[in-house]
Amino acid sequence: MHGPALDQIDEQVRSASLKAMPEEIGLLDGILLHMNHGLVPLSGTKNDRGLNLLAGLFIHRAFGSLWRAREDAVCGYPVQSLTLCRAALEDWGTLRYIERHPDETSLWLRGVLAEIETSGRPPKFSKIWNELGELGETATEAYSVLSKFAHPRDTGLPWLFHADVKNTYFHTGGHFDESGLRMCLYFLAVVSQPFLERIAQLQSRVLGNPIPEWVKEGKAISEQALRFIERVHDQLQRSREAEGLLRSEPYEE
């Protein structure tokens, strides 16, 4: 028994996604491309073997997760997309933490630099989120919602199959679902947009000043992204499908 190759299925779903939400996907692509453009001038520069090195590693790690999450979203793998989105949010939270506690960078860099010898462990995310919450930068709601997809809970299971009165059809490969795509694009915008400020801060520390033209373009992209986030959040709140998704419970590690 033969059917289409998985690559063919993915391309069919990609085409359906681009046809259904070209502007929304284009907006996300604009954020990710701008992240890439902001990081290019930082590659090939002398690093401090401290905060700036670690910040660069976390931002690049997040960029890889966000791009692959984008690909999973448009190819019809929403659970995988949101799982990677959560990983990028962890990178953002850790980055904000080490920016405030540069004396703790050795807890992560000991796995990168041979000269570092230290004891101790990085803080749990409950501590990181609590501290950021005190600064007004809370991400606990998004993290809690995304955790429902990253772990084998009931929330993400409906996206893995569909059924009629007679049969159940499992999605072996990508499957186009407009509501799932919208949910992914929403969270990807929520997580990726704040990285623009972190890249600007890294440019400032490494280059002496952030790149003016890049910052100006980033502000315009951020304003567009925030309008999209607000609009889709309101839509999701009104949608019966989103009931239970945007109301989070505390996540325990």
N, C-alpha and C positions, 0 to 999 in steps of 0.2 A: 504494500500500500504506500503510495507516494503522494506528497503534497508539496506546496511551495517551500523553498528553503527559508530558514529563519531570517537570513539577511533580506530576502524578498518581503517577508512579512513586516519586518521593521521599516523598510522603505515605504511600504503601503501605508503604514500607520503614520510615518513621518509626513507623507504627503497630505493625509487627512488632517493632521494637526496644523500644518502650515496653512492649509486652506481655511480651517476653522478659526484660528487665532493668529493671523500673521502679525498684527500690530503688537500684541502682547509678547509673542516670542521675540519679535524684533527689539522690543524694549529690554528684555532680559539679555539678549545678545549684546545690546549696546552697553549695559552695565559690565558684563564680563569682558568685552573687548576693551573697555576703558580701564578696567583693572589691569589687563595685560599691558596696555600702553603705559600705564603708570609704573609698572614693575620693570619694564625694559631698561630704563636709565639706571636702575639700581643694580643691575647685573654687571659684573666686571669691575665693580668698585671695591676698594679695600674695606673689609668688614672689621668690626670692633671685637669679634670673638666674644660678644656679650649680648646685650639687649637687641641691637640692630640685626645681628645674625639670626637670633632666635625669632625675632619678629618677621624677618624675611622668610624663614622656613615655614612659619605658621601660615603666612599669607599665601605662599605658593602651594602649600598643602591644601588650603581651603579652595584656592582657585581650581586645582585639579578636581576636587570633589564637586564643586559647583558646576564645572563644565560637563563632567560625566553625568551629574544629576540632570542637567539640561537635556542631554542626549537621551537619557532614560525617560524623561518626561515626554518629549516629542515622539519617542518611539513606542510609547504605550506601556511603560513599566513604572507606574506611579509609586508603588511601595518602595522600590529600589531608589527612585529619585528622592523621595522624602527621607529615606535613611541616610543617603549621602548629604542631603541638606542639613540634617542634624549634625553630622560629622563636621561640616563647615562651621556651624554655629558654635560647636565646642572649640574650634580653632579661634574664632572671634573672642569668645569668653576668656580663653586662656591668654590670648594676646593682650586684652585689656588688663588682665590681672598682672601680667609681667611688666606692662608699662608702668603700673603703679608700684610694683615690687621688683625693680631691676636687680636687687641683691639676691633674688631667688632664681635667677636664670640658670644657675649651675645645676638645679634639680632636673632640668631638661637637657642642658648642653653636655652633661656628663656622658650621654650616649652619642655625642657628636665629636667632642674635642678630647683627645687623649690626655691632655695635661690636667683635666679637671678630676679631682678626687673629692667626693662629698658624700655625706650620708643624708638620709631623709627622703621623703617622697613628695611629689607634687600634691597640692591640696585637692580635696574632692570638689566636684562641681557644685555641691550644695553650698560650700563656703564661697566659691567664686560668684555664683549667682546672688547670694545674699549680699556680698560686698558691692557688686555692681548695682543691685537694687537700691542700696543706700545712696548711690550716686545718681539715681534716676535713670539708669541704663538697664533696667531689668529685662531679662530675656526668658524668664522662667515659664511664661505662658507658652511661647513658641516652642521652647525646649520640651515642655511637658507634652504638647500636642504631637510634636515630631517623634517623641519617644514611643508613642502608641503605634507608630508605623515601623520604627526600627526594631521593635521587639515583637515576638509572635503573640500579639493580642488580637482581639476581635475587630478592632477598628479598620485595619487594612484588608481584611479577608474578603469583603464583598467585591473588591476590584479584581479578584483572581479568577472569577468565573461569572457566567450568566446562565440562565435556565429558562425553559419554557414549561408548559404543563406536562410534558413527557420526559424531557431529558435535561441533564446538567452538562454544561460545556466549560471545561477548564481552559484557561488562557495559557496555552503552552507557547510562549513567545509574546510579542507585543500585541496590545489590543487597544484600539482607539476608544477613549471615553472622555467626552468633552468636559464633564464635571471634574474628573480626575486630573485632566490636564490643567484646568483652571486652578485647582487647588495647589498643584505643584508649582505653577508659575507664580502664584501668590507668595508661597513660602520662599521660593528661590529669590524673589525680589526683596522680601523682608530680610533675608539673611545676607544677600550679596551687597545691597546698597550701603550698609554701614562700613564695609571694607574700604570704600573710597576714602573716607576720612582717615582710616588707619594707614593707608598707603601714603596719603598726603603728609601725615606725621612722620612716617619713615623717610620720605623724601627730605623733609626738613632736617631730620637728624643726620642723615647721610650726606646730603648735597649742600646743606647750609640753609636752603629755602625750598619749599615746594615749588614745582614747576608752574608758573602762573597760568599759562594757556590750558594746561591739563586740569588745574583746579577750577578754572572758569567753566570748562566744558563739563566737568564732574558735577558742579552745582546745578547746571541745567538738567543733566541726566537724573540727578537725585530728586529734583522737583517733579519731574515727570514720573519717576518711580513711586514717589510718595502719593501722588494723585491716584495712580493705579492701585496701590496697596489699599488706600482708603476706600476706593470704589468697590474693589472686589471683596474687601472685608465686610462691607455693608451688605453686599449681595449674598455672601456666605451666611451671614447672620440671619438673613431672611429666608434662606433656603432650608427646607426640611432635611435635605440630605446632609447639611452641615451640623445639624443638631447633635450635640455631644462632641463635635470635633474642636470647636473653638472655645469650649468650656473645658478648662484643664484642671487636672488634679495634681498635687505635688508629686514630683517624680523622685523616687528613692533609688540611689545607686545600688 
